[in-house]
Structures are given as C-alpha cells and as structure tokens.
Amino acid sequence: MIIGILGGGQLGMMLCQVAKKLNIQTFIYTDSNDSPAIKYANNYAIKQYDDFDEIDTFIEGCDFITYEFENIPFKTLSYIENKITVSPSSQINKIIQDRLTEKNYVNEINIPTVPYIEIKDIEDLKSVNTDFFPAILKTRKLGYDGKGQYIVNSSKEITEIPKNDYILEKKINLQQEISIIAVRYQDGTIFTYQPIENVHKDQILFKSYSPANSNQSIIEEAKNHAVNFAKKISYVGTFCLEFFITDKNELLLNEIAPRVHNSGHLTIESYNVSQFESHLRSVCDLEKIKPLLRYKSEMTNILGEDIYNYRDKEFKKDEYFHDYYKKESKIGRKMGHFTKILA
C-alpha cells in the first residue's frame, strides 16, 4: 500500500515515520528542496504543484492521496481528485483556504465565531463602526503563524493597505485557547482527542498542554462542534478545530486545520494512537483505534536558533525531542518540538 502525501514539511515527516510502523509506503510530492519528509519517505518528487505531467506520475505511484498543509492549489487537488481519491476532499480544502468562506460556512452549521467583516479596500476599513475596534485585519488566504495579520485599534490609524482580500475580526478578551483534534473514518466513525490548551507567543504556538484545564461544559461543546463539522462535510482524516474561550466563557471558533496539527504533536507520546496514525488509518481505511489518553503532557515548539540548544542536549526519561532537520533556522521558523510527560 502506498500513500501519496502532498507537501514535505514536518507534518509530512511525522506521517512518514508512522507509516513505516504500519507497513505503508510513502510518496512525498513537494516543491521544496528543504523538505524534512524526504528523509523518511520511500519515494519523493521535488516538482511544482502546477506540473501536471509530474502530478500524473505521482498519481500512478499511489493507492491513496492526502496532504499535510492546506495551501495546495485547489486546481491541483481537484485535478488529482478526478483520477484518485483525495482525503480530505478538495472541496473541504477550498472552504478552509479562505478565512471568509470558512467563517461563513461554520456559522451556517451553527458553530459560532468572533464577529467579522469582509474588507476589500481601505474605504471598507474606514467605514467600519468605531465600536468594532480594536480588531485584527487578516488576509483571507495564505496567512499562518501571524503572517498577513495586523492589529488595528482604530480605522483612523491606517491610511492605506496593500491590495488584497481581507477579513476584519473583532479582538476579544481571551481567557484561554484550546484545540480539538478529531478523526473521522470512511465508515463515518468519529473519535475526538481530549482538548489541548495552547499558549501563543508573537502569534506562533509556543506551548500546548494535554488535557486542557477547561470547564467541562465547554469541553463537551467543543467536542460536539468537531463531530458536527465532520458529519456535515463528510470529512475523512484527522483535523483540528482551534477555539477561543472568552472572559465570558463563550466558545468561539478561530479556525479549522484540515490536516494533522501542531498542537496535536504531543499525542505521539501521550496517547495510545497519535493524530498521525489516526490520519493514516482513516485515509487508508485501516482498522479503527479509539484514542485514549495515557499521560498528561506538555509540548514546546522549538523556533529558530533555539534548535541548537536541543540538538546536543541529553534528555531524561519521559522527555522526547523531535528534530525537523531543516537547514535554515530563521527567527520564528519551527525547527522541532519537545514533549514532556507530566503524569
């Protein structure tokens, strides 16, 4: 059995690592020479995502196809999907790639979000009512880890914005940020992991804790939203819903990741089945395993040059260092992660 994975980042790398355990061969398709997944893949191609001759070769070499990041061009995904099953589907990815369509969709299925407004140009921004501020102006596409985001305290403080499509989200008073990792199998079975508490620094995930120390009713509400989303959209694979919990105990969806997620890395050591194994099992239609929390844990993202503090370090029992083997260590780049079992 061969699983094709579009994208060669650390998420693809960890999928490849788990695939070996399951006796699944992996075929990575990436447009980057600096792709951690290549180190662990059985086969790989470093080509552009619009090179359809190479894409055809990729398709011919796979039994199933998935992706490890959501910014694969929709044209490419839909082309592949006409020839072989892609999980999750290209239509799901099309919704998720645009913050506006994503929020419109989840509101339609009764998952609440922060208040938001579509912004096309500076005039739209200037016309926003003053009581909507402070707010965060975000590009509708391609933003992650704080990229393409601007805090706006007043419409008067910005005189121009780069030409782009934006969404303006009202800034809220946060009590906590949590994520729900879940998986839906091809037969419709859905499993959810325990909520994970997340701490961000400079808009990049810094630490994650499992399980989250949250109100039980909010936990159940978050799980129900994950199940509802997966059912409504007939999802296949692992996904993540990121939530804000306000100072008034309101649960609001921040965004959806249609893939394995950074906050779920700690599932590798703290669960009987990791988010990566769950994804491969569901996409490849293997035996279902219900995720069970074995240990409480803490995960730390290792960013930029901090990686050098870990590569020569000795670790204690119940400490786990994961190196992504990236060549560059620029500020803010995710270079690895470190998980510690707490109990």
C-alpha positions as CSV (number, residue, x, y, z in Angstrom):
1,M,0.0,0.0,0.0
2,I,1.3,3.4,-1.0
3,I,0.1,6.7,0.4
4,G,0.9,9.9,-1.5
5,I,1.4,13.0,0.5
6,L,1.3,16.5,-1.0
7,G,3.7,18.7,1.0
8,G,7.0,17.8,2.6
9,G,7.1,19.7,5.9
10,Q,7.4,18.3,9.4
11,L,3.8,17.1,9.4
12,G,4.6,15.0,6.3
13,M,7.7,13.8,8.0
14,M,5.8,12.5,11.0
15,L,3.2,10.9,8.8
16,C,6.1,9.1,7.0
17,Q,7.5,8.0,10.4
18,V,4.2,6.4,11.5
19,A,3.6,4.9,8.0
20,K,6.7,2.7,8.5
21,K,5.2,1.3,11.6
22,L,2.0,0.5,9.7
23,N,3.9,-1.1,6.8
24,I,2.6,1.7,4.5
25,Q,5.0,3.1,1.9
26,T,5.1,6.9,1.4
27,F,5.5,9.0,-1.7
28,I,6.1,12.7,-1.0
29,Y,5.4,15.4,-3.6
30,T,6.9,18.7,-2.6
31,D,8.1,21.9,-4.3
32,S,10.9,22.5,-1.8
33,N,14.4,21.0,-1.6
34,D,14.4,21.7,2.2
35,S,11.6,19.2,3.0
36,P,12.0,17.2,6.2
37,A,9.7,14.5,4.9
38,I,12.1,13.4,2.2
39,K,14.4,12.0,4.9
40,Y,11.8,9.4,5.8
41,A,9.8,8.8,2.5
42,N,10.1,5.7,0.4
43,N,9.8,7.9,-2.7
44,Y,9.6,11.6,-3.5
45,A,9.4,14.1,-6.2
46,I,10.5,17.7,-5.9
47,K,8.4,19.5,-8.5
48,Q,6.0,22.4,-8.8
49,Y,2.3,21.9,-7.9
50,D,1.2,23.0,-11.4
51,D,3.4,20.5,-13.2
52,F,0.6,18.2,-14.2
53,D,2.8,15.7,-16.1
54,E,4.7,15.1,-12.8
55,I,1.4,15.1,-10.9
56,D,0.2,12.3,-13.2
57,T,3.3,10.2,-12.4
58,F,2.7,10.9,-8.7
59,I,-0.9,9.7,-9.0
60,E,0.2,6.5,-10.8
61,G,2.5,5.7,-8.0
62,C,-0.1,5.9,-5.2
63,D,-3.1,4.0,-3.8
64,F,-4.3,6.9,-1.6
65,I,-3.5,10.6,-1.6
66,T,-3.6,13.1,1.2
67,Y,-1.9,16.4,2.1
68,E,0.0,17.8,5.0
69,F,-0.8,21.5,4.6
70,E,-3.8,23.3,3.3
71,N,-2.3,25.7,0.8
72,I,-2.0,23.2,-2.0
73,P,-3.6,24.9,-5.1
74,F,-7.3,23.9,-5.4
75,K,-6.7,23.4,-9.2
76,T,-4.1,20.8,-8.4
77,L,-6.2,19.0,-5.7
78,S,-9.3,18.9,-7.9
79,Y,-7.3,17.6,-10.9
80,I,-5.9,14.8,-8.7
81,E,-9.3,14.0,-7.3
82,N,-10.7,13.4,-10.7
83,K,-8.3,10.5,-11.0
84,I,-7.9,9.1,-7.5
85,T,-9.4,9.6,-4.1
86,V,-8.0,12.5,-2.1
87,S,-8.7,12.7,1.6
88,P,-9.8,15.2,2.9
89,S,-11.6,16.2,-0.3
90,S,-10.6,19.2,-2.4
91,Q,-13.9,20.9,-1.7
92,I,-13.2,21.0,2.1
93,N,-9.8,22.5,1.4
94,K,-11.3,25.1,-0.9
95,I,-13.5,26.3,2.0
96,I,-10.7,26.3,4.6
97,Q,-8.2,28.1,2.4
98,D,-10.3,31.4,2.6
99,R,-10.9,32.8,6.1
100,L,-14.1,34.4,4.9
101,T,-15.7,31.3,3.3
102,E,-14.5,29.3,6.3
103,K,-16.3,31.5,8.8
104,N,-19.4,31.8,6.6
105,Y,-19.6,28.0,6.4
106,V,-19.1,27.3,10.1
107,N,-21.7,29.9,11.0
108,E,-24.1,28.2,8.7
109,I,-23.7,24.9,10.6
110,N,-24.1,26.7,13.9
111,I,-20.5,26.9,15.1
112,P,-20.0,30.4,16.5
113,T,-17.0,32.6,15.6
114,V,-15.7,36.0,16.5
115,P,-17.6,38.9,14.8
116,Y,-16.1,39.6,11.4
117,I,-16.4,41.9,8.4
118,E,-15.3,41.5,4.8
119,I,-12.8,44.2,3.8
120,K,-11.9,44.8,0.1
121,D,-10.1,48.1,0.3
122,I,-9.2,51.0,2.6
123,E,-12.6,52.6,2.1
124,D,-14.3,49.5,3.6
125,L,-12.0,49.7,6.6
126,K,-12.7,53.4,7.1
127,S,-16.4,52.7,7.1
128,V,-16.4,50.2,9.9
129,N,-18.2,51.4,13.0
130,T,-15.8,52.6,15.8
131,D,-17.2,50.2,18.4
132,F,-15.9,47.2,16.3
133,F,-12.3,48.2,17.3
134,P,-9.8,47.0,18.4
135,A,-9.7,44.4,15.7
136,I,-7.4,42.2,13.7
137,L,-7.1,42.7,9.9
138,K,-6.2,39.4,8.2
139,T,-5.6,38.4,4.6
140,R,-8.2,35.9,3.6
141,K,-5.7,33.5,2.1
142,L,-2.2,32.2,2.9
143,G,-1.8,33.6,6.4
144,Y,-0.5,31.4,9.2
145,D,1.6,31.9,12.3
146,G,0.6,35.5,12.4
147,K,1.6,36.2,8.8
148,G,-0.7,38.6,6.9
149,Q,-2.2,39.9,10.2
150,Y,-2.4,43.5,11.6
151,I,-3.8,44.7,14.8
152,V,-6.0,47.8,14.2
153,N,-7.0,49.9,17.2
154,S,-8.8,52.4,15.1
155,S,-9.7,52.8,11.4
156,K,-8.0,56.2,11.5
157,E,-4.6,54.8,12.3
158,I,-4.4,53.1,8.8
159,T,-4.3,55.3,5.7
160,E,-3.7,52.5,3.2
161,I,-3.4,48.7,3.0
162,P,-1.7,46.5,0.4
163,K,-4.0,45.3,-2.4
164,N,-5.6,42.1,-1.2
165,D,-8.8,40.5,0.1
166,Y,-9.1,40.8,3.9
167,I,-11.3,39.9,6.8
168,L,-11.6,42.1,9.9
169,E,-12.1,40.2,13.1
170,K,-13.1,41.9,16.3
171,K,-10.5,41.5,19.0
172,I,-11.9,39.7,22.1
173,N,-10.9,39.3,25.7
174,L,-9.4,35.8,25.9
175,Q,-9.5,33.5,28.9
176,Q,-8.0,30.5,27.1
177,E,-7.2,29.0,23.7
178,I,-7.9,25.3,23.1
179,S,-7.9,22.9,20.2
180,I,-9.8,19.8,19.5
181,I,-8.0,17.1,17.4
182,A,-10.5,14.7,15.9
183,V,-10.6,12.0,13.2
184,R,-13.4,10.6,11.0
185,Y,-13.1,7.3,9.3
186,Q,-14.5,6.3,5.9
187,D,-17.5,4.5,7.6
188,G,-18.4,7.6,9.5
189,T,-16.9,6.7,12.8
190,I,-15.6,9.8,14.6
191,F,-13.2,10.0,17.5
192,T,-12.1,13.1,19.4
193,Y,-8.9,13.6,21.4
194,Q,-9.1,15.4,24.8
195,P,-9.0,19.2,24.4
196,I,-5.5,20.7,24.3
197,E,-4.7,24.0,25.9
198,N,-2.5,26.3,23.7
199,V,-0.3,29.3,24.6
200,H,0.9,31.5,21.8
201,K,3.9,33.9,21.7
202,D,4.1,36.5,18.9
203,Q,1.1,34.8,17.3
204,I,3.0,31.5,17.0
205,L,2.1,28.4,19.0
206,F,4.6,28.2,21.9
207,K,3.3,25.5,24.2
208,S,0.5,23.0,24.3
209,Y,-0.9,21.1,27.3
210,S,-3.0,17.9,27.4
211,P,-5.6,17.7,28.6
212,A,-6.7,21.4,28.8
213,N,-7.8,22.7,32.1
214,S,-11.2,23.9,30.9
215,N,-14.8,23.9,32.1
216,Q,-16.4,20.6,31.4
217,S,-19.4,22.0,29.7
218,I,-17.1,24.0,27.3
219,I,-15.1,20.8,26.6
220,E,-18.3,19.0,25.6
221,E,-19.4,21.9,23.5
222,A,-16.1,21.9,21.6
223,K,-16.2,18.2,21.0
224,N,-19.8,18.4,19.7
225,H,-18.7,21.1,17.3
226,A,-15.9,18.9,16.0
227,V,-18.3,16.0,15.5
228,N,-20.9,18.3,13.8
229,F,-18.3,19.7,11.4
230,A,-17.0,16.2,10.5
231,K,-20.5,14.8,9.8
232,K,-21.8,17.8,7.9
233,I,-18.9,17.9,5.5
234,S,-18.3,14.1,5.3
235,Y,-14.7,14.6,6.4
236,V,-12.2,11.7,6.1
237,G,-8.9,12.1,8.1
238,T,-7.6,13.9,11.1
239,F,-8.4,17.6,11.6
240,C,-8.2,20.3,14.2
241,L,-10.6,23.0,15.4
242,E,-9.0,25.9,17.2
243,F,-11.2,27.7,19.7
244,F,-11.1,30.9,21.7
245,I,-12.7,30.9,25.2
246,T,-13.7,34.4,26.1
247,D,-13.7,36.0,29.5
248,K,-17.4,35.5,29.5
249,N,-17.0,31.7,28.9
250,E,-18.1,31.9,25.3
251,L,-16.6,29.3,23.0
252,L,-15.8,30.8,19.6
253,L,-14.1,29.0,16.6
254,N,-10.9,30.6,15.5
255,E,-10.0,28.4,12.5
256,I,-10.0,24.9,11.1
257,A,-7.0,22.9,10.0
258,P,-8.0,20.2,7.6
259,R,-4.9,18.0,8.5
260,V,-2.8,16.9,11.4
261,H,-2.0,19.9,13.6
262,N,0.9,21.4,15.6
263,S,-0.9,21.3,18.9
264,G,-1.5,17.6,18.4
265,H,2.2,16.6,18.3
266,L,2.0,15.6,22.0
267,T,-0.4,12.8,21.0
268,I,2.7,10.8,19.8
269,E,3.8,10.1,23.4
270,S,0.6,10.8,25.4
271,Y,-1.9,8.6,23.6
272,N,-2.3,5.0,22.6
273,V,-2.6,6.2,19.0
274,S,-1.2,9.5,17.7
275,Q,-3.0,12.0,15.5
276,F,-0.7,10.9,12.6
277,E,-1.6,7.2,13.0
278,S,-5.3,8.1,13.2
279,H,-5.0,10.1,10.0
280,L,-3.3,7.3,8.1
281,R,-5.7,4.7,9.4
282,S,-8.7,6.7,8.3
283,V,-7.4,7.8,4.9
284,C,-6.2,4.2,4.1
285,D,-9.3,2.6,5.5
286,L,-7.4,0.5,8.1
287,E,-8.7,-0.8,11.5
288,K,-10.1,1.9,13.7
289,I,-8.5,2.6,17.0
290,K,-10.2,4.9,19.6
291,P,-7.7,7.5,21.0
292,L,-7.2,7.1,24.8
293,L,-5.1,9.5,26.9
294,R,-2.3,7.6,28.6
295,Y,-0.4,10.5,30.2
296,K,-0.7,14.2,30.7
297,S,1.9,16.1,28.7
298,E,3.4,19.4,27.7
299,M,4.7,20.2,24.2
300,T,7.1,23.1,23.4
301,N,7.7,24.4,19.9
302,I,11.4,24.9,19.1
303,L,11.8,28.0,17.0
304,G,14.7,29.4,15.0
305,E,18.2,29.1,16.5
306,D,16.8,27.6,19.8
307,I,17.1,24.3,18.0
308,Y,20.9,24.3,18.7
309,N,20.1,24.2,22.5
310,Y,18.4,20.9,21.9
311,R,20.5,19.0,19.4
312,D,23.4,18.4,21.8
313,K,21.2,18.1,24.9
314,E,20.8,14.9,27.0
315,F,17.2,14.1,27.8
316,K,15.6,12.4,30.8
317,K,13.1,9.6,30.8
318,D,9.7,10.8,29.6
319,E,11.3,13.7,27.6
320,Y,11.1,13.5,23.8
321,F,12.9,15.7,21.3
322,H,11.8,15.8,17.7
323,D,14.1,17.4,15.2
324,Y,12.7,18.5,11.8
325,Y,16.2,18.6,10.2
326,K,15.5,21.9,8.5
327,K,18.6,23.7,7.1
328,E,17.7,27.2,8.0
329,S,17.0,28.5,11.5
330,K,15.5,31.9,10.8
331,I,13.5,33.7,13.5
332,G,10.2,32.1,14.2
333,R,10.6,29.1,12.0
334,K,9.5,25.8,13.5
335,M,12.6,23.7,13.8
336,G,11.5,20.9,16.1
337,H,9.4,20.2,19.2
338,F,9.9,18.9,22.7
339,T,7.4,16.9,24.6
340,K,7.5,16.1,28.3
341,I,5.2,13.6,30.0
342,L,3.8,15.1,33.2
343,A,2.0,12.2,34.8
